[in-house]
Amino acid sequence: MPTVPGKPRVIKDYDKLEIKIQEQIKLAYPYGFSEDLIRYTDKSGKYVSALPFETDERYYLVRMTYEEALVLVEDDEDYDDDGNLKEGVKDDYEEKYGDLDYMNEYTGNDDDKDDSKSEKKSEEDDDEEEDDDDEDDED
């Protein structure tokens, strides 16, 4: 998923995101997060895994390991026992966020999963990167 030049990049833990962003992520990834994680090199040269998610305003890298991604879905009541977003929840979120242009990029391609998403990604533009756990998003 290409990023727009100049768009702020936000790196955060899932539980520190606003509820509306968490809901949009669930709608974008209705089959869980673990298979869509990417790896990138952080400022200190360490590999980090994260879930990519882009809105009109920001490009998010949601920090999580494979194991954390599995636990997040397992513990979330919006997902069923098979790790799929429940149909009623999905319908509610589609109604709530369906008019957002960027959501169409995600939700329209659920069946065409790209196996290359787990490839390593190097972030060379670290000076533009926001790694702020207390960021205030505009509403």
C-alpha positions in Angstrom: 0.0 0.0 0.0 1.7 3.2 -1.2 2.0 6.1 1.1 1.4 9.7 0.0 4.5 11.9 0.2 4.2 14.3 3.2 1.5 12.2 4.9 2.4 11.9 8.6 3.3 8.4 9.7 2.1 7.3 13.1 3.6 4.3 14.9 1.4 3.2 17.9 0.4 0.2 19.8 -3.2 -1.0 19.0 -4.5 -0.3 22.5 -3.4 3.3 22.3 -5.4 4.1 19.1 -8.7 5.8 19.2 -11.7 3.5 19.2 -12.8 4.7 15.8 -9.4 3.9 14.3 -9.6 0.4 15.9 -13.0 -0.2 14.4 -11.8 0.9 11.0 -8.9 -1.5 11.3 -11.2 -4.3 12.2 -13.3 -3.5 9.1 -10.2 -3.4 7.0 -8.9 -6.7 8.4 -12.0 -8.8 9.0 -10.1 -12.0 9.1 -7.6 -10.9 11.8 -4.2 -9.2 11.7 -1.6 -11.9 11.9 -1.3 -12.6 8.2 -1.0 -8.9 7.2 1.9 -7.9 9.4 4.9 -6.3 7.8 8.4 -5.9 9.1 10.4 -2.7 8.9 13.6 -1.4 10.4 13.1 1.2 13.1 15.4 4.2 13.9 17.7 2.1 16.0 18.1 -0.5 13.3 15.9 -3.2 14.9 13.3 -5.1 13.0 9.7 -4.4 14.2 6.5 -6.0 13.0 3.4 -3.9 12.5 0.0 -3.8 10.9 -0.2 -1.1 8.1 -3.3 1.0 8.0 -3.8 4.2 6.0 -6.4 6.9 6.4 -6.9 10.1 4.4 -4.8 12.0 7.0 -2.2 9.5 8.2 -0.3 6.3 7.5 -0.4 4.1 10.6 2.0 1.3 11.5 0.3 -0.5 14.4 3.0 -2.2 16.4 2.3 -5.8 17.2 4.0 -9.2 17.0 2.4 -12.2 15.4 1.5 -13.6 18.8 0.0 -10.3 19.9 -2.1 -10.1 16.7 -3.5 -13.6 17.5 -4.4 -12.7 21.1 -5.9 -9.3 20.1 -8.4 -11.1 17.8 -9.0 -14.0 20.3 -9.8 -11.6 23.1 -12.0 -9.3 21.0 -15.7 -9.9 21.2 -16.2 -8.5 17.7 -14.5 -11.6 16.3 -15.9 -15.1 16.3 -14.2 -18.3 17.5 -12.6 -18.7 14.0 -11.0 -15.2 14.1 -13.4 -13.6 11.7 -15.2 -10.3 12.3 -18.8 -11.2 13.2 -21.3 -10.4 10.5 -23.4 -8.0 12.6 -20.4 -6.1 13.7 -19.1 -5.9 10.1 -22.4 -4.6 9.0 -22.4 -1.9 11.7 -18.9 -0.8 10.9 -19.6 -0.7 7.2 -22.6 1.5 7.8 -20.6 3.7 10.1 -17.5 4.0 7.9 -18.6 2.9 4.5 -18.5 6.5 3.1 -14.8 6.9 3.8 -12.9 6.6 0.6 -9.8 4.9 2.0 -12.0 2.1 3.5 -13.0 1.0 0.0 -9.4 0.2 -0.7 -9.3 -2.3 2.2 -12.8 -3.8 2.3 -13.1 -4.4 -1.4 -10.1 -6.7 -1.6 -10.6 -9.1 1.3 -10.7 -12.2 -0.9 -7.6 -11.2 -2.9 -5.1 -11.4 -0.1 -1.5 -10.8 -1.2 0.9 -13.3 0.2 3.8 -10.8 -0.1 2.6 -8.6 2.8 4.9 -10.3 5.3 8.0 -9.2 3.4 10.5 -6.9 5.1 10.0 -3.2 4.6 12.7 -0.7 5.2 11.7 2.8 6.3 14.3 5.3 5.1 12.4 8.4 5.9 12.6 8.2 9.7 12.8 12.0 10.1 9.1 12.3 9.0 8.0 9.4 11.2 5.9 10.1 14.3 6.4 7.6 17.1 4.1 9.2 19.5 2.0 7.2 21.9 0.1 10.2 23.2 -0.7 11.8 19.9 -4.0 13.8 19.8 -5.8 13.1 16.5 -8.1 15.8 15.2 -11.7 14.9 15.0 
